[in-house]
Amino acid sequence: MKGLIDFLNKSVNEYLAVEEIKRILDNAGFEQLEFSQNWNLKNGGNYYVVKDQSSLIAFKMGLKFENRGFNIVASHLDSPCLKIKQNGIISVKNNTILNTEVYGGPILATWFDRPLSIAGRVIVKENEELVSKIVNVDKDLLIIPSAAIHLKKDVTTNPQKDLLPIASLTNYESINVLLEKVLGINKDDIISFDLSVYNKDQAKLVGVNEELLVSPRIDNLECAYTSLQAFINSVNENKVNVYAAFNNEEVGSNTKQGADSTILYDVLRRIVKDEVELNINLANSFLVSADNAHAQHPNYMELSDPTNNVLMNKGIVIKHNSNQRYTTDGVSSAVMQVICEKANVPYQHYTNRSDQRGGGTLGAISSSHVSIHSVDIGLAQLAMHSANETAGSLDAEYMIKALEEFYRSNLNIKDNKISLK
């Protein structure tokens, strides 16, 4: 649990999450590759590649790999937040406030009255080169104060009016001047940036018996971390194990670094250079899309399906949707159930109420580019998309154990039969 808490605290947005994953992979002996260079891959080698500083795919070559397929777990690194606009300073009397826009679908009211800060990347000019620098202002820097209930009884939130953080009671003439002050980068060298506002609250255990994990960004850093640990811990001589962590799931994934791009296919294509051989491998592959699920809320029982509701600290959640917003079908669900049973991990089934339209995830998007069997799973949590979310403190270990078993599996897939060894 300490490792997950550290990861949540350090990975304040997708750029910092990639930096933390890189650090973990480097310490585990992985070699970084570049999309712009040739790859000299060897059986038994461990590699990773980064796209746009915000998505990462790692893979482990099996020593005996030959048309045996890929075991893939995919998650995402982005979370709903506020992004800082270009020309992002608004001066009001003696206040310097930041002009922001909403990224994804956060619960807007949860961002009020808590310490906030800034992280992301700044593009600077150095010796006729544009250099992208990952930055994090690791201090309590901003606040979005609520209007007093005596003065504003309508609690409806207008993002352009109500979600503008106060940065200072001193007027700053431009965003570059402010960034120079907080980052120590010369204002004249700053060309552009991709910066977000993040919640400075730290992850912590809560409850009489510390049964609950409360933290920003549990969706979906919990799955990104647990699948990473399972990936590093597992050995499979006959398969290529793949760990994928994408950006931009919260806004549809249709970016060059999102699951709706070609990057997963591009990596698999470069591992297996011959297209026919690649198709043989894909036919013998399996994708686990790992993204958290809605737990049954004790105060809002009516929001859950009558028979397929899930609870925190009760294990892996297998997610189903007849309209294919989740990729799970009868076959892939059966595979995941057997894997959980072999790992001695409990599992649950989740569907939305039939009168509610649920959210999708990256599994269906990824499998539309790489046609393989796929299952959507996650861990049960409450307050999804809040500035602080709540999950069960036992479930992370369940996910690691289940995905270790998956990564060790040698699935032999035929049209009507799957062998699990």
Secondary structure as UniProt FT lines:
FT   HELIX           2..10
FT   HELIX           14..27
FT   TURN            28..29
FT   STRAND          31..33
FT   TURN            35..36
FT   TURN            43..44
FT   STRAND          46..51
FT   TURN            52..54
FT   STRAND          55..60
FT   TURN            63..64
FT   STRAND          70..76
FT   STRAND          81..92
FT   TURN            93..94
FT   STRAND          95..103
FT   HELIX           108..111
FT   TURN            112..113
FT   STRAND          116..126
FT   TURN            127..128
FT   STRAND          129..136
FT   STRAND          142..143
FT   TURN            149..151
FT   HELIX           159..162
FT   STRAND          166..168
FT   HELIX           175..183
FT   HELIX           187..189
FT   STRAND          190..199
FT   STRAND          204..206
FT   TURN            208..209
FT   STRAND          212..215
FT   TURN            216..217
FT   HELIX           218..233
FT   STRAND          240..246
FT   HELIX           249..251
FT   TURN            256..257
FT   TURN            259..260
FT   HELIX           263..271
FT   HELIX           275..283
FT   STRAND          286..290
FT   STRAND          293..294
FT   TURN            298..299
FT   HELIX           301..303
FT   TURN            312..313
FT   STRAND          316..319
FT   TURN            322..323
FT   HELIX           330..342
FT   TURN            343..344
FT   STRAND          347..350
FT   TURN            354..355
FT   HELIX           362..369
FT   STRAND          373..378
FT   STRAND          380..382
FT   TURN            384..385
FT   STRAND          389..392
FT   TURN            393..394
FT   HELIX           395..408
FT   STRAND          412..414
FT   TURN            415..416
FT   STRAND          417..419
//
